[in-house]
């Protein structure tokens, strides 16, 4: 009978219609059900009247859903990696594959809307449920979420590098690299990390094992380990993916490759670094969606955004964004260029490397081996009549001088600098050798930032002790009690039990006023420049952090972690 004509009919009706159960057997099962308290389906299976597979097939027809026999199904490991094992076991659900942008998930009870919502929230995917037997799903969960060390031992079974000559070892490594389990394992790690929101994947070789760590929201977490004997096969696999030299193990190497994850292209920057225990590998995940962020998505509030917009909407001048590595400087500059980018402007960037391709913008990749440095590229850019220039980073005196002089000759220049705060950028340029009068005239504003973890929606409110607020100089009136938020202990599935989900920028912006110009020319210390900037209305990153704590965006502990 066609499936469409069976939709909506009760499961018992379909069982009788197919001759799988007689009316007498059904009545007997109903009596047994009353005594045992078990479901009718479980009772029929335990009585041996109908098999679990047949009963599940009938359930699928009743729900007008596809039935899947997992014993004969090729499961995509990158799909499995999207869902945590605890959630899979709790809801008896396992991802099977991608159908364009939709994740196909096998479930024992596809009518459980709470389970469906949980899977959707955790994977950030649209979900299409299919039906599979409870036993098949339990077997699949045990199989596909098996211990990674056992998987790796199985992967390298038969490969023993002890006592091998170099050419024999290279041959053994080649076998491991081409072996499907290693390929699948690396794909699994990448898919799991990207789905979990990781910005970096670290493979750290130690004396006896390889520690695999993900950096999520700026914090590294140990997630897995592999036996150290798998390192040669692992590094070879990653090097092949990123077009690096497999034979070279003594010097650092940098590479790049693109991979489809969840049906979308993701770029990876690969760095390989020789250590005493072997080659350390870091994969930096370049999420292209971040370049489409608006400035207020990054956490810029009204006051800071207004001051920053006032600076970058000028026709000329230099704007510096400062902070340590990983503080979101490039993301801020890309978001700014998105605001300024239109057909009336000639925008050119010089970067090392070009992390994201921006439509309508001329981007130049630094290549020191070919003689294309930041300074040489800048000189060439100025001959192409640019309106806006972005320099990935000011690293030396020559680059700094050309950037500042460009700002003085009618160009709007953006760049980054490694300093602790906004006032420190002025002192840093002077230390690099830039004449103070050029800095005072060319710089129109400095934006400093850090990235704090954003509290998950599972956050909990509490009243902090008054003595703590006084000690950390939290802005509260004496005797006043306030309610702020902290991460919930144990978190939830959405934040993978950390209490934090996503990040938010803590910022300070210093405008080049007449008083600060005067202090710059006099080569005043950073502390004096900072004092005047604060007096003129600059809100420090610490104070910006307290504002975001008050608004429930982040926690006191997080502000302490990244600023104090």
N, C-alpha and C positions, 0 to 999 in steps of 0.2 A: 504493500500500500504506500502511496506517495506520502512523503513526510509532511507536506503542507496540509493534507487532509486529516492528519493525526494531531496537529497542534491544538492544545487546549483540552484534549481529552484527559481524564484522570489516569494516573499511572496504573491503578488497579484495572481500569477498563481496558487499557492497552495490553496489560499482561494477559487478561482473559481473551482479548481479541486475537492475540498472537498464539494462543494455545499454550502459553508458558505456565499458566496457573489455572486450575479449575475452581469453580465456585466453592466446592467442598474444601479444597485446600486453603482458600482465602478465608473461609469461615473459621477453620481450625487455627489459622495463623492469628486471626483477630482474638480468639479466646486465649491463645498462648501469650499474645501481646499484653493482655490485661493482667496476667499473672506476673510476667517478667518486668513489665514497665519499659521494655525496649521498643524502638520504632518498628512499624510494620515491615519496612524494608529489611532491617537487620534480622527480624524474626523469620521472614521468608528465606533469607540466605542461610541462617543457622539451621533451619529445618531441612535444608537441602532441596527445597522446592525449585528454586531458581538461583543461578549463579550471580555473583556480584557484577560481572561484566554485562550479562544480559539485562539485569535490573537497571544498571547505569545507562545502557543504550536506550532503554525505554524512557528513562527520566529525561535524557537529552531530547528525545522526540517530543515528549510532553512539553518541554520548555522551548522547542523549536531551536535547539542549539546543536552544534557539532559535537559528536562523540569522538574521543581520541584514545587510541590504544597506545599508551606510552611505551609498552614493550617493543613496539616496532616504529617508534617515532625518533627522528633525528633532532635532538634538542640543541638549540643555539646557545653556547656557553656565555656569549656576551649578553644574551637576554637573561639567563639565570643570574648573572652577576648584579643585575639591577635590584634584586630583592634580597633582603637580609634573611638568613636561615631561620631566625627566631620567628619572623613574621610568616615565612612560608610554612613552618611547622604549625604555628598557631591557627592559621586559616586553611591549612591543607590546600595550598595553592603553589604552583610553580610556573614561572615564565617559560614559554616554549620558543618563541621566535618573534620577529618584527613583521608586521604587515603594513608596509609604508611607515607612517608615524604612530601606528597603533601596536601596543604590546599584547600578544596573544598569551593568555594565562589559563592553564588547566586547573580546574577547581572541582573538589568533591561536592561542594554545595554552592553552585553559582547563584542561588537565590539570596545568599547572605550579602545584603547591601553594605553592611558595616565592613565586612572583609574586603569587598570591592573598593570601597572608599579608602580603606587603609592602604591597599596596594597602589591605588592611583596616587595618593599623597606621597607615599614613600618613593615611588619610581618616577614621579612627575610625568607620567605617560597616560594617554588615553588607553583604556583596557578593554579588550574583547574577551570575555570568558568562554571557554569551551569546557566540556564535561569529561572527566576521567574518573576511574574507580579510586576509592580511598586507598586501597592497597597499592595500586600503581603509583599514586602520588607520593605515598610514604616511602616506597622503594626509590623513586626518583630523587626525593629530597636527600635520602641517605647516600645515594650514588653521586649526585652532582655537588653536594656540599661536603664531600668527604674531606678528611684532614689533608691540608696542602702538603705536608711533609711526606705522607704516604704517596700522594700523587706524584711528587717530584722523584721519590725513590723509584716508583714504577717507571717514570719517564726515562730515567737514566740507567735502567736495569741492563746489565751486560756491558756497561762502559766503565772501565777501570783504568784510570790514567797513571796509576803508580808504576814507575819504572819505564814509561814510554819515552821514546825519543820524540823530539819536537814534531817531526813530520807525521809520526804515528798518532800523536796527540791531536794534531790538526785534523787528521782524517776522522778520528773519533768524534771530535767536536762537530765536524760537518755532518756526521750521521745524526747527532743529537739535534742539530739545528733544523734539519729537514724532517725530523720526526714529528708527527702530528701532535702528540701530547705537549711538547715544548711550545709549539706555535699556539695551541689552544690555551695553555697556561698564561702566556704573556698577554694574549687577547683578553683573557678572563681578568687579569690584574688591571689592565687599562680600562676595561669597561666598568669594573667595580669602582675604581678610583674616580673616573669622570662622573659616573652616576651619583657618587657620594659627594660631589662638589669639590674634589681635591684640586689644588692648584699645582702641586708637585707630586711626583712619585719617586721615592728614593729606594735604591737597592744598595744597602750598606754591607759590604763584606766584613765579617769579624773572623776570629780565629777558627771557630768551628761551624759557623752558620752565616747565612745572608739574612739580614733583617730588612724586611720590606715595610716602608713607612709612607703614609699619605699625609700631606700638609692640607688640612681642611680649615678654612677661615683663619689662616695664618699660624696654626699650631700643628706640629708634627705628632702623629700617632703611630705607634707600632701596631701593625695589623697582621702580619704573617712572618714566617721564617722558612728558609730552605736550607738543606745541607750545603756546606761550603763546596762540596765536590760538584755541585750543579752550576757553579759560577761561570766556568768556561763556556758551557752551552748557552747559558742565559745571556752573557755579554755578546756572544757571537750572534745570537738571534736579534738582539736590539741593534747591533751594529749593521747587520744586513738590512734591517728595516729602515735605518736612517742613513744608509749609503756611506758608512765609515769603513776604515781599514781594519779588517779582522786580525791581521797578522801583527799590527802595531799595538803593543801593550805598555810601552815605556813612557809615552808622552800623552798629555791630555788631548782629547778630540771633541769637536763640536759638530752636531748634525741637526737635521730637521726632517720631519716627515708628516704626512697627513693620513688620517685614518677615519673611516666612518664609524661613529659610535651613536647608537640609537637612531640610525638612519641619517645622521647629520655629520658633515665633515668637521673634524677637530684637528687643529695643528699642534704639533709637539716639537719643542726644542730639546735636543738631547745633548747632555754633557757627560763625558766619560773621563774619570780622573784616577790615575794610578795611586793606590795606597799600599801600605805594607802587607795587607791581606789579600790584595787583588784589586781589580778595577771597580771603583764606585760608579754607579750610573744614576743620573738624575734626569727624569723626563718632566719638563715644565709644560703644563697644559695651557694652551692659549685658546680661551673661550671667546669666539668671535662675537658672541652676543653682548659682551661687556663693552665693546666699542660703540654700541648703539645706545648706551645708557645716557640719560639726561643728567645734568649736574645735580639736580635735586634728588635724583635716585641714589646718588652717592652719599647723601646726608648733609648737603649744604643747606643751611637754613636761610631764612629771609635776609638777615643782616649780612652774613658772610657772602652769600650769593650776590647781593646787591653791590658790595664792595668789589668783588671779583669781576663782575660784569662791567662795572664802571672802568676797571683797568683794561680788560681785553677788548672793549668796544672802542678804545682809542685807535686812531689811525697809525700810530707809531709808538715805539718804546719797547723795552724788554720786560717780560714777565717771567719770573723764575718760580718753579715748583720744587720744593725741597723735601727731603725725608730719606730714610734709609731704604735699602733694597726691599722690595715687596710692600711698599707703603701706598701703592696705587698711583704713583706720579704719572706713569704713561697713560693709565686709564683716564685720569683727569684731563690730560692734554688732548687725548683723542676725543673725549666728550666735548671739549672746548672747540676743537677744530670742526666737529659736526655742527656746532652752532654757527660758526663763521663761514662754513663752506657754501658758496653759491657761485653761479656762473660769472659773476662780476669780479671775482678775486683769483689771483694766481697764487696758489698755496704750494709750497715746496717743503719737504722734510728731508733731513739727513739723519739716519738712524743706524744703530748697531746692536742687534739686527732689526730689520723691518719686521715687527711682530704681527701686524695686521695690515691688510690691504684696504685702503680707503678709496672709494670711488670719487673721481674728480680731483684727486690730489696727487701731485708729483712726489713720489717717494724714492729716496736714494739710499742704497745699502752701502755702508762703509766697507772698503776692501783694502786694508793696509798693505797687503802683499802686492797689489797693483798700484800702490801709491795714492789710493783714494781714502784720505783721512777726513775727519770732521773739518779741519781747517781748510784743506784743499777743496773739499766739496763746497764749503761755504763761499769761498772765493768765486767758484764757478757759478754757484746759484745766483750770486749778486749780479752777474752779467745777463741773467735771463729775466730781469725786471719783475722780481717777485713782489707781491703785496704782503704776504705773511710767510714767515720762515719758522720752522720748528727744528731745533737742534736736540737730538736725543739726549745728550748729556754734555755738560761742559767739563772736560777732563784736564785741559792744559791751558797755559797762558794764551797761546796763539788763538785757540778756539774762542776763549772768553773775550779776547780783544776784538776779534772780528764780529762776534755777536753783539757786543755793546756798541761798537762803532756803527753797525748796521741799524741798530735801534735809533742812533742819533742822526741817521741819514734818511729817515722817512719810512722805515720798515717796522712792522710789528713782529717781534721776535719772541718765541717761546722756547724755554729750555729747562733742564733739570739740574739740580746741584745736590750733593750729599752734605747736608748740615742738619744739626739737631733742631733748629727753630728758624723762624723767618728772619729775625735780626742778625742771626749768625751768617746769613748769606752775604751781607755787606762786608763783614770782616773777612770772610773766606775769599771774596774777589780781591780784596786788598792784599791778602797774603799771597795770592797767586801772581800778583804783580800788576794788576790793573790800576791805573791812576785813579785816586779817589774822586777827582772831579768828573772823570768819565762815568764812573759808577753812579755818582749823584745825579748826573744829567740823563743817563741812558735808562736806568732802572725805574719803572713806574710802579711796580708792586712785587711783593714776594709772598707766595702762598706756601705754608708748611702744613704737612698732614701726616697722620698715622691712621692705620685701619684697625678699628676695634671690632670684636665679634658682637653681632647683634643678638639680643635675647630672643629665644624662640617664643612662640605663642603660648607654650606651656609654662612660662615664667610665673613666679609667685611673688606676691607683695609682702613686705615686712617693714617694721619700723626700726631703723638702725639706732644703736645707742648714741645718746647726745655727745658722750666723750669721744667717740670715734669721729663724728662729724666735726667736732671742734679741732681734733688733732689733724685732720686732713684738710682743714680750712674749707669745708663744704659750705656753700652760700645758704645759710639758714639763720634766722633770727634767734637770739638767745631765748631758751625756754620753749621754742616752737618745735612741735613734733611733725615729722613728714613721713609719708609712705612712699617707698621706692620699691624697685623690683630686683630680684636676683634669679639665677638659673634654678629651675626645679631640680631637686636631687633625683638623679636617675634619668632625668629628661623624659623624652618620648620617642616614638619611632621616627617622627618627622626630623628630629635633630640628632638621630642616632645616639640618643641617651646622653648628650653632652650639655643640653640646656641652651645651646647657642645655634643659630641658623643664619648664615649670611654675615656680611660685614658692613660697617658704616664708618665714614670718614670723620675723624676729629681734626679740626683745622684751626689755623690762625692766619690772618692775612694782614700784612703790613704795607701800607701805602707810603710812597716816597713824598713826604711833606717837606715844607721848607725847613723845618727844624731838624728833620732827619737828614736832609741833604747837607745841612751845616755840620752835623755830627760826623757824617761820612767823610767830608772834606778834611775835618780835623782828625780823622782816624781814631774816633772815640771807641772805647771797648764795647763789646756786644751788650754787656749789662746796662750800660748807659743808654744805648740805642733802644734796648728793650723797655727800659723804664719810661722813656719818652713816648714810645709807640703805645704802651698800655695807657698812659695818661691821655693820649689822643684818641682812645676808643678801641684799641686792638684787644680783642678777646683771645687770651692765650689758649693753646690746645687743652691745657688742664681745665680751664674754666669751661671750654666748649664741651669737654667730657662730662663735667658736672651737670651742665644743661641737659645733655642727652641721657644722663642717669635719671634726672628729675622727670624727663618725658617718657621714661620706661623703655628707652631704646637699648641701653646697655647697662652694665653693672659697675659698682664701685671697684670691684676686684679687677675688672677688665681695664679700666682706666689706669689703675695702678700698674698693671702688667706692661702696658705699652708706653706709658709716659713717665711715671714717677719712679 
